[in-house]
Amino acid sequence: MTMTFESAIHSLPARRPADRTRQAAILPPAAPSILPAAVRALERIESEAWKDLYSGAPQGIRAAAGLGLEPLGGLLAASAAACDGPTFNRVIARDPRIPIDGETLERLIAHYRALGVNRAFLPWPPPPPGARTWWELDRRGIRPHNRWVKLWRDASPAPPVASALASAPLGAGERGAFEEVLAAGFDWPRSIAALWASLVGRPGWRHFAARRDGRVVAVAGLLIRGAAAWFGPAATLPGDRGRGAQTLLLRERIETARAAGCRLLAVETAEPTPEREVVSLRNVRRMGFETAYRRENYLIAL
C-alpha cells in the first residue's frame, strides 16, 4: 500500500524530552531515526518550498538572478546562474525514492555546464546511495561536501520566550525590509535576497519580523502546505545578533503553524563540527525540534 503524505505525518514517533546537552554530543547518526515514509514527508515539504521559490518568482527577479527550473526525469535542476555558489544551484527531488542513475547524472552535469554554473548541490536524504550509485558519483568527481541536519517537531505549544524585542507578521508592503535583512544577514547577492523577499505576501507563505525600537532587525519565513510547515529562511542583522530575535521568531512561526492545523513542522540547518558551533541548531532544539537525520550534500563541481 502506498503511504500518503498525511499518513506519513502520522508515522512520526512521539517526541522525546528536549536534549539540552552540548552540540558535540548530539550529532545525529548516519541512519534516520524515523520511518522512511516520514523522511519522504520531511523532504517533500522542503522541496515544495524550493520549487515555489523558483517557479513563482517575478520576471524581473528571474532575469536578475538567472533563474531556471528544469525537469530532468524525476528531478528538478534549480539554477541561479548569477550566483556563484551551490546553495541556489541545486537538485530538487520530486520524490526522494527516485533513483539517480549514471544517465541522469550526465544530464545534470551537462545542464549546469551549459548555464555556466561552476558548482551545484545534490542533496541526498537517507538511506545512503547504493554501491552502483556510489560508483557513478565517484567516477564523475561528485563527492560529499557537507551535511545538513534535518529536524522536525509536532504541533505541541511552543515554550515561552522572554525578549525585549517585538515580533509581528510582515506584510507585502515590507518586502524591502525583508530583503535588506537577508542581504546583510547572509551576505547574499541582492538578486538572491530579492528572490526570497518576493515570497512575502504569496499564498501559502507567512513572514515575520522582530523589531527593536521600531526598526526591523530580524526576519523569518514559513510555508504552510496542508498539515506540514517548513521554516525558512531566517536572518538577523549582524549588529543585532545575540538578542534572542530568532528564538522569538521561531515561537511566532510554531504558533502560527499550530493555528493553521499543521502537525509536522520541519526545518534544516548546517551540521555542527567540533570546530564550529551552529547557533541556528541550538535555537531550534531549544524550541522543541528534534533531529530526524543528517543529509549529505554532494558537490557537482564543473
C-alpha positions in Angstrom: 0.0 0.0 0.0 1.3 3.4 -0.9 1.6 5.7 2.1 0.2 9.2 1.6 1.7 12.5 2.8 -0.9 12.6 5.5 -0.3 9.1 6.8 3.5 9.7 6.6 3.0 12.6 9.0 1.1 10.2 11.4 4.0 7.8 11.2 6.3 10.2 13.1 7.2 8.9 16.5 6.2 10.6 19.8 8.5 13.4 20.7 11.1 12.9 23.4 12.1 15.5 26.0 14.4 18.1 24.6 18.1 17.3 24.8 19.9 20.2 26.4 23.4 18.7 26.1 26.2 20.3 24.1 26.1 20.1 20.3 29.1 17.9 20.1 27.2 15.2 21.9 24.1 15.4 19.8 25.4 14.9 16.3 22.8 12.8 14.5 23.6 9.2 13.3 24.0 8.5 9.7 20.8 6.5 9.6 17.4 8.2 10.0 15.8 7.8 13.4 12.3 7.9 11.9 10.5 5.8 9.3 11.3 6.1 5.6 7.8 7.5 4.9 8.4 10.3 7.4 11.7 11.0 5.7 9.8 11.5 2.5 7.3 13.8 4.3 10.1 16.0 5.6 11.9 16.1 2.2 8.7 16.8 0.4 7.7 20.0 2.3 11.2 21.4 1.8 11.1 20.6 -1.9 7.7 22.4 -2.1 9.3 25.5 -0.7 12.2 25.5 -3.1 10.0 24.8 -6.1 7.7 27.6 -5.2 10.6 30.0 -4.7 11.8 29.4 -8.3 8.6 28.8 -10.2 6.7 31.8 -8.8 9.4 34.5 -9.0 8.6 37.7 -10.9 10.1 38.0 -14.3 12.4 40.9 -13.3 13.9 38.8 -10.4 14.1 35.7 -12.6 16.2 37.7 -15.1 18.4 39.3 -12.5 19.2 36.0 -10.7 19.4 33.9 -13.9 16.8 31.6 -12.5 15.9 28.3 -14.1 13.9 25.2 -13.1 14.5 22.3 -15.5 12.7 18.9 -15.2 15.2 16.1 -15.6 13.5 12.8 -15.1 12.2 12.7 -11.6 14.4 15.6 -10.6 14.3 19.4 -11.0 17.5 21.2 -11.7 17.2 24.6 -10.0 19.6 27.2 -11.1 20.6 30.8 -10.3 23.3 31.4 -12.8 24.0 34.9 -11.4 25.0 33.4 -8.1 28.5 31.8 -7.9 27.7 29.2 -5.3 26.0 25.8 -4.9 23.2 26.8 -2.4 21.0 28.2 -5.2 22.1 25.9 -7.9 20.7 22.7 -6.5 18.9 19.5 -7.5 15.4 19.1 -6.1 13.9 15.6 -5.9 10.2 15.4 -6.6 10.3 12.2 -4.6 13.5 11.1 -2.6 12.8 7.5 -3.5 13.6 8.2 -7.2 17.0 6.5 -8.1 19.6 8.7 -9.7 21.5 6.7 -12.4 24.5 7.5 -14.5 22.5 8.9 -17.4 20.7 11.3 -15.1 23.9 12.4 -13.6 25.3 13.1 -17.0 22.2 15.2 -17.9 22.6 17.2 -14.7 26.3 17.9 -15.3 25.6 18.9 -18.9 22.7 21.2 -17.9 24.6 23.1 -15.3 27.7 23.3 -17.5 25.6 24.8 -20.3 24.4 27.5 -17.9 27.9 28.4 -16.9 27.3 27.3 -13.3 30.6 26.2 -11.6 29.1 24.3 -8.6 25.8 22.7 -7.8 24.4 20.8 -4.8 22.9 17.3 -5.0 21.2 16.8 -1.6 20.9 13.1 -0.7 18.5 12.1 2.0 18.9 8.7 3.8 19.4 5.9 3.2 22.9 6.4 1.6 23.2 5.6 -2.1 23.8 2.0 -3.1 27.1 0.7 -4.3 26.3 1.2 -8.0 25.3 4.8 -7.4 28.4 5.4 -5.3 30.5 4.3 -8.2 28.5 6.6 -10.7 29.0 9.6 -8.4 32.7 8.9 -7.7 33.7 8.4 -11.4 32.3 11.8 -12.1 34.1 13.5 -9.2 30.8 14.1 -7.3 31.7 13.7 -3.6 30.2 14.7 -0.2 30.8 18.4 0.5 28.9 19.0 3.8 25.9 17.8 5.8 22.7 19.4 6.9 20.7 18.3 9.9 17.1 17.7 9.2 14.8 18.4 12.2 11.1 18.0 13.0 8.6 18.9 15.6 4.9 18.2 16.3 2.3 20.9 17.0 2.7 21.0 20.7 2.7 24.5 22.1 6.0 26.5 21.9 7.8 27.2 25.1 7.6 30.9 26.3 10.3 33.3 25.1 11.4 36.3 27.1 12.6 39.1 24.8 12.9 42.9 24.8 12.2 42.7 21.0 8.7 43.0 19.5 7.6 40.5 16.8 4.7 40.6 14.3 3.7 39.4 10.9 5.4 41.1 7.9 3.2 42.3 5.1 3.8 42.5 1.3 4.4 46.2 1.7 7.5 45.4 3.8 9.3 43.2 1.2 12.1 45.8 1.2 12.9 45.3 4.8 12.9 41.5 4.4 15.3 41.8 1.5 17.6 44.2 3.4 17.9 41.9 6.4 18.5 38.8 4.3 21.2 40.5 2.2 23.0 41.8 5.3 22.5 38.7 7.4 23.7 36.1 4.9 25.9 38.4 2.7 23.8 37.3 -0.2 23.8 39.0 -3.6 20.8 41.4 -3.8 19.3 39.4 -6.6 19.0 36.4 -4.3 17.8 38.4 -1.3 15.1 39.9 -3.6 14.1 36.4 -4.8 13.3 35.3 -1.2 11.7 38.6 -0.5 9.3 38.1 -3.4 7.7 35.3 -1.4 6.3 37.9 1.1 2.6 38.0 0.6 2.5 35.0 -1.7 -0.3 32.4 -1.0 0.8 29.7 1.5 3.7 31.8 2.9 3.8 33.7 6.2 6.6 36.1 7.1 7.6 37.7 10.4 9.9 40.4 11.7 11.5 41.2 15.1 11.8 44.9 15.8 14.0 46.9 18.1 12.8 50.5 18.7 10.5 50.0 15.7 13.3 49.0 13.3 13.3 45.6 11.7 16.4 43.7 12.9 15.4 40.1 12.1 13.1 38.2 9.7 11.8 34.7 9.2 9.6 32.8 6.7 7.1 30.0 7.0 5.5 27.8 4.3 2.3 26.0 5.1 1.2 23.1 2.9 -1.8 21.2 4.3 -0.7 19.5 7.5 3.0 20.4 7.1 5.0 23.6 7.6 8.6 24.5 6.6 10.6 27.0 8.4 12.8 29.3 6.3 14.6 31.4 5.6 15.6 33.4 8.7 18.2 36.0 9.3 19.3 38.7 11.7 21.3 41.9 11.1 24.9 41.3 12.2 24.8 44.1 14.8 21.7 42.8 16.4 22.6 39.2 17.0 22.6 37.6 20.4 19.3 39.4 21.5 17.1 36.3 21.0 15.4 37.5 17.8 15.4 34.2 16.1 14.1 32.3 19.1 11.3 34.8 19.3 10.5 34.3 15.6 10.6 30.6 16.0 7.9 30.8 18.6 5.8 33.0 16.3 6.1 30.5 13.5 5.3 27.5 15.7 2.2 29.1 17.0 1.1 30.2 13.5 1.6 26.6 12.2 -0.4 25.2 15.1 -3.2 27.7 14.5 -3.3 26.6 10.8 -3.7 22.9 11.8 -0.2 21.8 10.9 1.0 18.5 12.5 4.5 18.3 11.0 6.9 21.2 11.4 10.2 20.9 9.5 13.5 22.8 9.4 17.1 22.1 8.4 20.4 23.7 9.3 24.1 23.1 8.9 25.7 20.3 10.9 28.0 21.4 13.7 31.5 20.2 14.0 34.0 20.3 16.9 35.4 23.5 15.4 32.1 25.2 14.5 29.0 25.7 16.6 25.8 26.3 14.7 23.7 28.8 16.6 20.6 28.0 14.5 20.7 24.4 15.5 20.9 25.4 19.2 17.9 27.7 18.7 15.6 25.2 17.0 16.4 22.5 19.5 15.6 24.9 22.3 12.2 25.4 20.8 11.4 21.6 20.7 12.7 20.5 17.3 14.4 17.1 17.3 17.0 15.6 14.9 15.5 13.3 12.4 18.6 12.5 10.3 21.5 14.2 8.6 21.6 14.7 4.9 24.7 14.7 2.7 25.1 17.5 0.2 27.1 16.2 -2.8 29.0 18.8 -4.8 28.8 18.8 -8.6 32.0 20.8 -9.5 32.2 21.8 -13.1 
